[in-house]
C-alpha cells in the first residue's frame, strides 16, 4: 500500500542512517480510525 511505498521512498532517499533499525507499524489505515477514535477526542 501507500504507507509501505512511503517507507521504501524514505529508505531510498537515505532518511535513515545505514544500519539503523526501523519499525514499520501499519495500523489499518482509514477504516481503523473508528477503532482508535478515542485517541483523537479532547478530554
C-alpha positions in Angstrom: 0.0 0.0 0.0 0.7 3.7 0.2 2.4 3.7 3.6 4.9 1.0 2.6 5.6 2.8 -0.6 6.4 5.9 1.5 8.7 3.9 3.8 10.6 2.5 0.8 11.0 6.0 -0.6 12.3 7.2 2.8 14.9 4.3 2.8 15.9 5.0 -0.8 16.3 8.8 -0.1 18.7 8.0 2.8 16.4 9.4 5.5 17.6 6.6 7.9 21.2 6.1 8.8 22.7 3.0 7.3 22.4 0.1 9.7 19.6 1.7 11.8 16.6 -0.3 12.9 13.3 1.0 11.7 9.9 -0.1 13.0 7.1 -0.1 10.4 3.7 -0.3 12.1 0.7 -0.3 9.9 -2.5 0.1 12.0 -5.1 -0.5 9.3 -5.4 2.9 7.5 -8.6 4.9 7.3 -11.0 2.0 8.2 -9.2 1.7 11.6 -9.7 5.3 12.6 -13.0 4.4 14.3 -11.3 1.8 16.4 -8.8 4.5 17.6 -11.2 7.4 17.7 -10.9 7.8 21.5 -7.3 8.9 20.9 -8.4 11.9 18.8 -11.0 13.3 21.2 -10.4 16.1 23.7 -10.9 15.1 27.3 
